[in-house]
């Protein structure tokens, strides 16, 4: 999983949905805390990625 800071709109939806995986830097842009979260968070991460208004969160599937 990765995130593109350049397109982040600072909506914070990812942080609100999965604070164990996402945070914000000093400018408010998305930071990925855990690029390989545990299986019990996968659905929440997918939901956060879909909720991102700029599609700045990218989930790579094997």
C-alpha positions as CSV (number, residue, x, y, z in Angstrom):
1,X,0.0,0.0,0.0
2,X,1.1,3.5,-0.7
3,X,-0.2,7.1,-0.7
4,X,0.5,10.0,-3.0
5,X,1.0,13.1,-0.8
6,X,1.0,15.4,-3.9
7,X,-2.6,14.6,-4.6
8,X,-3.8,14.4,-0.9
9,X,-6.7,16.9,-0.3
10,X,-6.2,16.7,3.5
11,X,-9.7,15.4,4.0
12,X,-8.5,13.1,6.8
13,X,-11.0,10.4,6.1
14,X,-8.3,7.8,6.0
15,X,-7.0,8.8,9.4
16,X,-10.5,8.8,10.9
17,X,-11.3,5.4,9.4
18,X,-8.0,3.6,10.2
19,X,-5.7,5.5,12.6
20,X,-3.6,2.4,13.1
21,X,-2.6,2.6,9.4
22,X,-2.8,6.3,8.4
23,X,-1.7,9.5,9.9
24,X,-1.0,13.0,8.7
25,X,2.3,14.9,8.4
26,X,2.9,18.4,9.6
27,X,1.2,19.7,6.5
28,X,-1.8,17.5,7.0
29,X,-1.1,15.2,4.1
30,X,-1.5,11.5,4.4
31,X,1.3,9.2,5.8
32,X,1.1,5.5,5.8
33,X,2.1,4.1,9.2
34,X,1.8,0.4,8.3
35,X,2.1,-0.5,4.6
36,X,1.3,-4.1,5.4
37,X,-1.5,-4.0,8.0
38,X,-2.8,-7.1,9.7
39,X,-5.6,-9.0,7.9
40,X,-8.3,-7.7,10.4
41,X,-7.7,-4.2,9.0
42,X,-7.8,-5.0,5.3
43,X,-11.5,-4.2,4.9
44,X,-11.2,-0.9,6.8
45,X,-8.1,0.1,4.6
46,X,-10.1,-0.7,1.4
47,X,-13.0,1.4,2.7
48,X,-10.6,4.3,3.5
49,X,-9.0,4.1,0.0
50,X,-12.5,4.2,-1.6
51,X,-13.5,7.1,0.6
52,X,-10.4,9.2,-0.4
53,X,-11.8,12.0,-2.5
54,X,-8.6,12.3,-4.6
55,X,-7.8,8.5,-4.8
56,X,-4.4,9.2,-3.2
57,X,-4.3,5.8,-1.4
58,X,-3.2,2.9,-3.5
59,X,-3.6,-0.8,-2.6
60,X,-1.4,-3.2,-4.4
61,X,-2.9,-6.7,-4.6
62,X,-0.6,-9.7,-5.2
